[in-house]
Amino acid sequence: MFSLKNSQEKLDVWREDYNGFRPHSSLGDMSPNEYIEKNENTPDFLVMTGT
């Protein structure tokens, strides 16, 4: 049976995988979490690119 709780649990697992483990080519094949950890102390961290 589908429930809001079940759906939220599935989304939480997906989000953790997507942000924590899956490499993204636009981030130099790093996960978003890896990218943030590596770049959070650089001056250009908040500069948007590709627009």
N, C-alpha and C positions, 0 to 999 in steps of 0.2 A: 504494500500500500504506500502511496505517496503522501507525504506530509510536509509541512513547512520546515519542521525540524530536520527531516531526512534530506530535503533539498538543500538546506543551509549547510549541513555536514558535507554533502557532496561538493558544493561550491567552495567550501573552505579547503578541502583536500586539493581541488583543482587549482585554486589560487596559490596555495603553498608550493605546488609543483611548478606552476607557471612562473612565479616570481623567484623561487628559490633554487630551482634546479635546471630548468630548460634554458639552453643558450639561445640568445637572440642575435641574429647577424647584424642588426643595426646597432648593437652594443658591443661589437667586437667579439662576438660569440661568448659573451658572459651572460649570466642570469641578471635580471634587474637588481637583485640584492647584491650580487658581486660588484656590479657597476657602481651602485651607490656607495658601497664600502670603499671602493678604490678611489672614487672621485669626490667624495663629500667634502674634502678639505682643500679642493683646488679652486682658484678664483673663478674659473669658467663653469663651475658646476651648474649654476642656474641659467646659463645661456642656452636658449633653444636653438637647435640646428635643424636643417632640412626643411625649412619653411620658405 
